[in-house]
Amino acid sequence: MPKKQEIKVYLPTILVGELEGRRRMGTRSLFIQQAITDKLRKMDSASLQDFNPVAMLCFCRDLYSSDPLVHDVLQAVINQVIKK
């Protein structure tokens, strides 16, 4: 069995209820492991078409928040994309 690492996450109450039901069945850890693995696989195989343009622009804007000119230009682009 591979070494396991304990992590702490904050989840919505409804999801905690689902996980508690799986705990009683003895499948909670496997369910969490598969969910994380599936998410990572999807991210690894993602292309630019899979991402929301506004979300990408917001990420870039936040990345360059220390440069006011770049930040303001990206915000203007975001505002124009949202208007359409």
Secondary structure in CASP SS format (residue, H / E / C, confidence):
PFRMAT SS
TARGET T0000
AUTHOR 0000-0000-0000
METHOD secondary structure of the structure
MODEL  1
M C 1.00
P C 1.00
K C 1.00
K C 1.00
Q C 1.00
E C 1.00
I C 1.00
K C 1.00
V C 1.00
Y C 1.00
L C 1.00
P C 1.00
T H 1.00
I H 1.00
L H 1.00
V H 1.00
G H 1.00
E H 1.00
L H 1.00
E H 1.00
G H 1.00
R H 1.00
R H 1.00
R H 1.00
M H 1.00
G C 1.00
T C 1.00
R H 1.00
S H 1.00
L H 1.00
F H 1.00
I H 1.00
Q H 1.00
Q H 1.00
A H 1.00
I H 1.00
T H 1.00
D H 1.00
K H 1.00
L H 1.00
R H 1.00
K H 1.00
M H 1.00
D H 1.00
S C 1.00
A C 1.00
S C 1.00
L H 1.00
Q H 1.00
D H 1.00
F C 1.00
N C 1.00
P H 1.00
V H 1.00
A H 1.00
M H 1.00
L H 1.00
C H 1.00
F H 1.00
C H 1.00
R H 1.00
D H 1.00
L H 1.00
Y C 1.00
S C 1.00
S C 1.00
D C 1.00
P H 1.00
L H 1.00
V H 1.00
H H 1.00
D H 1.00
V H 1.00
L H 1.00
Q H 1.00
A H 1.00
V H 1.00
I H 1.00
N H 1.00
Q H 1.00
V H 1.00
I H 1.00
K H 1.00
K C 1.00
END
